Amino acid sequence: MRWKQFYASGYEEILQQEFPQETLWQFLERGIRADENRHEALVCFGKRISRQELLGQVELWSRVLKGMGLQQGDELLIFGPSLPEFIYIMLAADRTGITANLPNLMVKPEALDAMVGKSRVAFVFDGLEKTIRQTLRREQFEHVVLLSATSITGLLHWSLRYREKYMTADAAIRRFGNYQGPIEAAPAPEKNAYIFCSSGTSSQGKANQIGMTDRAMIAMCRDALAFNLKGNPFRPGKSYCPLPPFVCTGFFVLVIAPLYSGMTVYLDPRLSARQFTKNVLTFRPQITLATGPYWIYLTQHIDQLIQSGKQPDLSFFRFPVMGGEGCTPKALKHINEVLEACGSPVALTSGYGLTETFSVSTVDYEPQGFDKDYSHPVVCVGYPFPGVTVGIFDQNGKELDYGQRGEIWIKTPALTSGYLNDPKLNQERLQDGWLHTQDLGELDQNGKLFAYGRLSQFIQTDNGEKVYLFDIANKLREDPAVKDALVTSQLVAHVVLEDNNQESEQDIISRLERLPVGLKIKGYCFTHGQLKFNIVGKVDRNYYNGQEASHYPHV
């Protein structure tokens, strides 16, 4: 385990600590109370919420949930963006022993029916009610609470106003908030406390639902305490969370760990690259997390400000993180050049994680400095998080040496309890405490991870040779005219050209055609700027894979 060289002294003592058997809420509440109300808990649209108010709201919504008749072990559907009310309700559910089910906001409406489980109560953002309306009409739903970012109840859809089971947040509080019975659930370490949804959906709109226990989530919090010994990134200050609740990385890195550590969490449900850029420069957070496309957009905006004679100040950063979707080493190099020129004391931290491991698996974090290696075909995503073990294995389950590519396996106490209603997937992916990630990667001589892409993203040549689509794209990126590239299973290359490119597309194609990729590209589509990405900032592979090769020029 060569990566242990990157840990701060004292981490082993923390990892060896035995935490009491408790819920995530009980663990978090200790951290919130330890702050003694010195720092605000949440800020959203200018509304500032103290830690005392947060505790009161979790208490109130715990009584509402119990007043609705929900018992320990029941499921609760939560469908909405990052708003204070959704945070209250998620934490209240954990406090009362109710399992919060958090479907992917991007999933297709017809796929929702398979994701609501046994929920009898749903909390839905009224801006998303139309998406889930047919599902909510099921008889299994006894109560549906519609929440609004503005708390203006008159905006609710007219067709729902007179249906008894639909109500506003205020109505739910008036009707059920006076419950006087017990609300604190006994810890049930093996019960799913949350059901998260993988943010990557298939072209059919299917997404995996992943169970996470209190025990696993508290283990991740313990690992974060060990991680925090190096540079102390989680300390009083600001965290900016733009990610919806079903993205467990945002829930942990930007909400749970900061609240426990005395930080103030800034929430904004308006998820776009433009809004992310505006909020970073306005909120000035020491911690935030976004995908590569969002960081590239921020950098482009800062470049424009500099060209106009302004000098943005990024000295507030302590732990800026890129996760969920990376970028090219060339793009990361430019991002870090901009961060350093604008006073950031730290480089952008690249990370790798999965919903199955409650977010963080590896981080390339250094508390100061910009000494990064950009010579690899893909960005380094760093060393394993304290408490996490990463191995590289071949198709026969043999562990490979440093510098060899194979499937990434992860072992962590924060491992999922399993995929819901999918025993076959559980059998394939969860074996002997290891998660078989289905991602191709390698560990370098220092124990740092490089993740290439999904093992399923390949095509075979006529002689049976397996060629990975991301390897083809990486070859295309080596050309000086190419900023970025994506290759689909139809062997169509979507190529983003450098902004200053003066060559004709045909000249570029003639050069790219000579690349030894093992297969001939069937078509090229050239563009400028960035690849198209979806609402959470991931490259929209569904969009590109859904296009016919014949639709593109240069076929």
Beta strands, then each sheet from edge to edge (+ up, - down):
strand 1: 42-44
strand 2: 47-49
strand 3: 75-79
strand 4: 99-101
strand 5: 121-125
strand 6: 143-147
strand 7: 166-168
strand 8: 192-197
strand 9: 209-213
strand 10: 238-241
strand 11: 264-267
strand 12: 287-290
strand 13: 319-322
strand 14: 349-354
strand 15: 359-363
strand 16: 380-384
strand 17: 389-393
strand 18: 406-411
strand 19: 418-419
strand 20: 430-431
strand 21: 434-443
strand 22: 449-454
strand 23: 458-460
strand 24: 466-468
strand 25: 482-487
strand 26: 492-497
strand 27: 523-527
sheet 1: 2+ 1- 11- 10- 12- 13- 14- 15+ 16- 22+ 21- 18+ 17-
sheet 2: 2+ 1- 11- 10- 12- 13- 14- 15+ 16- 22+ 21- 20+
sheet 3: 7+ 6+ 5+ 3+ 4+ 8+ 9- 19+
sheet 4: 23+ 24-
sheet 5: 25+ 26- 27-
end
